[in-house]
Amino acid sequence: MQNVINEQDGAFSRRDFIKASAAVSIGTLGMTSRVFAAGSDTIRVGFIGCGGQGTSNAIDCLKSSDGVELVAMADIFQDRVDHSMARMLKAGVGDRVKVNNDRIFLGFDAYKKVLALPDVDIVLLTTPPGFRADQLAAAIEAGKHVFMEKPVAVDPVGIRSIIDSAAKAEKKGLSIVAGTQQRRMPQYIEVIKRVHDGQIGRIVAGQCYWNWGEQNWHFHKRQAQWSDMEWQIRCWPYFTWLSGDHICEQHVHNLDVINWAVGSHPVQCLAVGGRQVRTGPQYGNIYDHFGVEYEYPEGVRVLSMCSQIKGTTERVCEEVVGTKGSTYTTRGVGYIKGENAYKYEGPRVRATQQQHADLIKSVRDGKPINEAKRVAESTMTAIMGRISAYTGRALKWDWVMQASKLDLRPPEYKLGDLPVQPVAMPGKTPLV
């Protein structure tokens, strides 16, 4: 969620961008696969989902390694493509953007046209999470290496699809890297290595938080010409079918760290939550706060909190408590208190670029990285907490993973009518 450049809205034509970046067509290469020699051959990237965070990923990808070119773009809306192009040019990566008019695709099926391009090696899947599972399945079927943003699904049906795609990618020797940046931050790596080495003793408890005050990105006043579908996609974080609610869209980072430290997903949970401040219809159907107690194997209990409420205390971190000490991690800090006290004071890395550098290196070296199952389990941890809060029911992991039939996809994908689903009411919203 770290943007390296603030998005600058404004008109910017494809023709202007193509002229400015001296783009050239590579559509005649016609290669279905290539061997990458000594890390020198060009890696060609297709970009699917050209919004703000997606564009940040595209910029980081192009800056992360030499010999990388962006050769295709897909989005539902033309203005998102135009804004994305303008940002990439301003960010100084225009010379790496080789996107001609015939390599820009619009509409709900636009991603399929990118995947059909034989010279595309890697695809960036950065559409709203509600589209992720179907797009990953199609990308793996097309034989593409993938970077995908978190969260990777919004419901149990989507999670099972992601795990199935992970298995297929492994058989095909394809890399899948996920946008969980903490996994590449050295303070996290060093602290959690020490946890796994037993330096805080046996883990007994933990806490994790993403309480971050009011957040209004992707909040747009509905325009008269927008259909229900267009409004919801343009304001996607406020609709559960698109974002999974902010417990999935944001708090999944912290839950991923807890799963990493403990070495397991939870076995059950009980949650509360609600919509106390953001109550108007302009805020879609998501909650503004959650509190979850997760139980992990061997009775380890973790308190999870996340909120988006203006004027409240902000706290974004993770803590793990053991019999010999405790940890504290956040994006700038990592330390251990107790018998084996430790504080990370080494160099920092640009984790949002490192994740792309690792993916590109894996493709060039022929040594696949496959993070899909791990991030699917972290996403399911968040989904499980949301379902518990929405229904008021305690849930077991095995039931959510194996038995839940919850599938939030709309009946069809078109820019037309799509009534907003009611806000969940604990005790009334059924388990599905």
N, C-alpha and C positions, 0 to 999 in steps of 0.2 A: 504494500500500500504506500510505498515511498515513491513519490513522483520527483524526478530529477529536474523537471522543468514545468513551470506552471502552464496550464493549457491556455492558449490564446485563441479565443473565438474570433471568427472573421472569415469573410469570403476569400477563397484562394482556389483558382481554377486548376484543374488537372493539367491543362495546356501550359499554364505558367510554371507549375511545379516541374513538369517534364522538361521544359526548356531550361529552367534554372539548374536542374540537376544533371542535365545532359544524358538523360536516360536512353538506353538502347534496347532494342528488342532481342530477347533470347528465346523466343518461342519456337525456333526451328531446331533446337538442339536435339529434341526427341529421345532423350536418354531415360531409361527406366531405372537404372542404378549406375553408380559410379564407384570407383575405388579412389580413396583419398590418400594421396601419397605424401608422407612426411609432413602432414598438416598444412600443405600448401595449396591444394586445390580449392576452388571456390565452393562455398556452401550457399545454396540458394533457398531462401525462406519465403513461405507464404503466410500472410497475416490475415487472420480471421477474427473480426471483432475490433473495429477501429475507434473505440471510445478512448476516454482519458487514460485509464490504467493500461489498456491494451497498447496505446501509443507509447507510454512509458516503457513497456516491455519491448516494443519494437526498437526503440532508441537504445535501450540497454543491450539488446541482442546485437545490434549493428556495431556498437562500441566495444563489445566484449572481446572480440577476436578479429584478427586480420582475415581477409579473404571471404567476407560474408556480404551477400547482397540480398536485398528485398526485391522480389520479382513479381509478387501478386498480392492483391488486397481484396477483401470481401467484407461487406457490411450490409445491413438492411437499408441504411439511409445514406444518400449522397453527401449530405453536409458533414457527416461524421468522417467520411473519407477525406473531404476537403480540409477539415480542421486538422486531421491527423497528418496529412501531407505538409501543411503549414508548420506544424510543430516539429516534424522531423527535419525540415529544411532549416528552421531556426536553431535546432539543436546541433547542427553541423554535420549531419549524416546524409545530406542530400546526394553526395557523390556515390553513396552505396544503395540508393533507391533507384532501381531499374524497372520501374512500373510504367508500362505503356497503357494507353486507353483500353486496349483489348485484354489487359490483365487486371482490370478493375471490374468487380462483379457485385451486383446489388440484389437484394431480396433474401427471402428465407432459405432458399436453396443455393445461395451464392457460394457457400463453403464447399459444396460438392464440385463446383467448377475449379476452385483452387486445387482440390485434392486430385482432380483429373489431369493436372498438368504434370507431365512426366519428368520435367527437370526440377521440380520442387523437392528438396531433400527434407526440410524441416517445416512444420507448420506451428504457428503460435495460435493456440485456442484461447482467446480472451474475450469471448462473448459473455453475456450474463450467464451465471452458473446453471440456470435452468436448461440451457441448450447443450451443456458440456458432454453429458454422457453419450448422446446420439452422435455428436460431432467427433468424439474420441473413437467411438466404434467405427465410424466411417473412415477416419484417418488411418487407423491400424489396418483396416481392410484394404486401403489404398497403398499400404506399404510405406507410410510416412513416419519419420521420427517426430516427436511431439514435445513442445512445451505447453503446459496447460496451467492456467491460473487456478488458485484455490478460491472458494471450495469447489470440489469437483462434481457435486450433484446437490440436489435439494430434497431428495426423498429416498427411501430404501430401494425402490425399483431402480433408480439411477445409480445408486451405489453398487448394486449387484452387477449392473452393466459395466461399470468402471472396472470392477474386479475381473470380470470376464475378458474385457479388453486387455487388461494387464497380462493375463495368462496368454492370450493370443500374441501380444507383442513379444513376450519372452520367447515363444516358439519361433517367431519370425526374426528375432535378433534386432528388434527395434527399441530405441531409447524413448522413455517417457520421463520428463523432468517436471516437477511441480513447483509452483510459486510459493513455497514455504521458506522464506528467506532465512529465518533463524537457523535452519539446518546448516547454513554456510557461514554463519557469523562465528569468528574464532572464540569469542567469550562464551558462547553457548557450547561449542564443541569441546572446549577445555573443561568447563564445569561439569558437563554431563559425562564426559569421559571419566572424571574423578568419581562421580556418583556410581557409575558402572563398575569402577574399580573398588568400591566399597568404602570410600573415604568418609561418607556420612553415615556409615553403618546400614542397617536394614531400614528401608523406607517404611514409614508408618503413616504419613499424611502429606497433604499438599494443598496449595491454594493457587488459583490463577485468575487474572482480572483483565478485562478490557472495558473499563469505565472511562469514557472519553468525552463526556459533555455532549453538546449538540453537534450533530453532523448533518450538513445540508448539501453534500455533493450529490449530483444527479437529481436534485430537487428542482423541478421546473414547473412554473405555473402552467396548467393545462391550456393549450391553445385550441381555439374553436375548431380548427381544421383537423385536429388529431382524433383519430378513432380511439376506441378503448385500448386496442392492442398497441397502437403507436405510443399513446400516453404511458402505458405500463412499461414498455420497453425503454423509453427515454428516461423514466424514473424508476428503473428496475430495482434498486435496493429496497424499495418500499412495498414490494409485492413478494409474498412467500414463494410463489411458483417460479419466480425468476432468481431470487437471491438466497432463499432458505432462511430468511430473517437474519438480523445482524449477529446472532449467536453463531451462525454458519459463516456469513460473509466476512466478519472481522475476527470473532473470538476463536475461530478455528486455529489461528496461529498459536494462541496460548495452549489450547487443548492438545495440539500437535506436540508441543514441547513437553507437556505432562506425560503423554503416551510414550514419547521418546525416553524420558527420564525413568519412568516406571518400567518400561520394556514391555508394555501390554496395553491393549484397549480396556475400558472398564467392563465390568460384568453386569452392572445394573445402575440405575439412577432414579432420583426423585427430584422434581424441579417445580419452581414457581416462576411466575412472570406476569407481565401485564402491560397495559397501554395507559399509562397514567397521565402523561403530558401531551404526547403527540396523538391526539384523539380525533382530529378532523379527517374527513374523507380524502383530503389532499395527501395524507400520509399512508395511503394504501391500506394494507391489512396486517402490518407487522407490529410487534411489540416494541416498547422502548426500554424494557429491562428484563433480565433473567437472573435467577439464582438457582444453581443446580448442585446437589450432592451426588458425586460419582463414587461408586465403590469399585475398587480394582481388586485383582486377586490377592489373597492372603489378608483381606480385611482393610487394605489401604483405602482411606477415604480422602477425597479431594473436594474442596469447596471451589466452585466456579461462579464468577459474577461477571456480567457485562451489562452496560447501559449506554444509552445515548440521550441524555437529559441535560438540557442547558442549566448551568449554574451549579452542577453537582461536582463533587471531588473527582478528579481524574486520577486513575491508577491503571497502568498497563504493565504487567509483570507476571512472573511465575516464581513460586517458592516450593521447595520440596524439603520435607522434614524427615530426618533419619534418627537413629538411636545414638549417633555420634556427632551430629551436626545438622546444618540446614543450608540450603542454597538460596540465592536470589539472582534472577536473571531478567534483563530487559534489553532493549535494542542498543543501549549504550554501556551496559554494566553487566559484569558477571563475577560473583564471589561466593565463597563458602565460609560459614562461621562454625566454630566447634573445634574438635581435637585436631583436625587437619585444615586449619584456616588457609584460605587461598583467595587471591584477587587477580583477575586477569588484567594485565597492564601491557599487553603486547600490541602489535599493529592491528589496525582495522582493515576490513575489506569492503568493497562495494558489493554486498551480497546480491543485490538485484541484477548486477552484471555477472557476478560469479556463477549464478545458476545457469545463465546462458552459455558462458564460457565452458562450463563442465559438460553441458549437452553437446556443444559443437565438438569439443575434444573427443567425446565418446563416439561420435559419428565418424570423425576422421581416423580414430584409432581402431575402430571396429570392436570396441568394448562397451556394449550397451549398458546404460543406466536405466533401471525401471523402478520408479518411485510410486507408481500408480496405486498399488494395493495399500501401501503405507498411508498415503494421503487420503485414500478412500476410507480407511478405518478412522482416521482423525476427523474427516468430514462426518462420518456416521456417528462419531461421539457427539458432535454438535447437533446433528439431526435428532438423535435420541433425546438429548436434553430439551430441544424445542418441542418434540412431540409430547414429552412428559409435562412440560409447562402448559402447552395448549390444551391437553386433556385432563390434567390434574392426576394422572395415573403414574404409579411407579412402573418402571419398565426394565425388562431383562434384555441384555445384548442379543442373546440367541433368538428371542422372539422378533426383535426389530430386524435383525440381519436375515433371518430365514423365513419368517411368517408374514410380516407386514406387507400388505399389498398397496401401500400408499404410493400413488403416482400422480404428481401435480401437473403434468403436462396438459395444456389446453386441448379441446377436441380437434382443433385444426389451427394451422399457422397461416394467418392472413390478416391484413390490416383492416379489421372490421370490428364488429361488436364482440366484447368479451367482458361480461359482468364481473365485477370484483367479488371474490369470495368473501363471505362474512369474516369478521375478526373472530379468532378462536376464543371460546369461552370454557374455562376449566369446569369440569363436571357436566358439560353439555356437548362439547365437541367429541365425537366418537373416535375410538381407536380404529384404524383401518389397516 
